């Protein structure tokens, strides 16, 4: 999946300055996920690794608690 496809999935159609901001935000998240082993870069973009989604808790605070 390319950065552009991730951007579209996250934000939908973007206009004006958001056209530049959205892809940068999506790419930064992909790089972060790559650094932690959840995605890997391929010649076609990125793909999900076999690392279990439950391991996201070790990288992100997904409890929703302050």
Secondary structure, DSSP 4 states (H G I P E B T S, - for coil): --HHHHHHHHH-S--TTHHHHHHHHHHHHHHHHHHTTSEEEETTEEEE-SS-GGGGGGTS--S---
